[in-house]
Amino acid sequence: MSISAVPTFELERRIAADGYDVIVGFDEVGRGSLAGPVMVGAAAFHAADLDRAQQSIPQYLADSKMLTEHRREALYEPLQKWVDAYAIGSATNQEIDEWGITYALGIAALRALDEVERALGLEQEGGVRVGAILDGPSDYISKAFMSFEAPLAPVLPYVVTQVKGDQRCCSVAAAAVLAKVKRDRLMVALAEENPDYARYGWAHNKGYGSQAHREAIVQYGPSDLHRVSWKLT
């Protein structure tokens, strides 16, 4: 892994220096899947706690896509203990079909934000400012603020987008790994528990569009967990 792929707290510190009390990194998993939910991980740090976090970054933390499945699994519990709070919000395949993927991502992110802020007790504190770092070029979180389906999170954040944030920002990298492991485990469990899902190969493809998955859709038709508004074959 090249040094450029090692995340830091540089952006988190810049946001904290602008007066934000809590920094939350966000990243998504499952956007391109043909089946199952989309998930957005949120990993939160108190601005005052960044020095502690910097000194105890779990070994091998990096963009989840650059890690082996074994290494992501090994990071899962250490990351939960390292962050000040974390949550993983999701939107179902039915919600994706109804709303479209961008809005579904926004609602999933706000569900994670709501859980994280309540875990930190922010609903009981006044005047707290929350800064968010969202992986990618597009701010789908702010677009979902105050919509009918959005949860009433205690504090609406100031959102900064960061391309390749999962490679550059520790909070985003942590959110990415946590979300990836949780979603992968879900798709494997679904396949192991139900033969109607196992035939699509989710234990291996995690719902993404492998050739075997698409061929199974042709043979058996879509399941109740497929995104039927998508081109599945």
Secondary structure, DSSP 8 states (H G I E B T S, - for coil): --GGGS-BSHHHHHHHHTT-SEEEEEEEE-TT-SBS-EEEEEEEEEGGGHHHHHHT--TT---GGGS-HHHHHHHHHHHHHHSSEEEEEEE-HHHHHHH-HHHHHHHHHHHHHHHHHHHTTGGG-SS--EEEEEESS--HHHHHTT-TTS---SS--EEEEETTHHHHBHHHHHHHHHHHHHHHHHHHHHHHH-HHHHTTTHHHHTTS--HHHHHHHHHH---TTB-TTS---
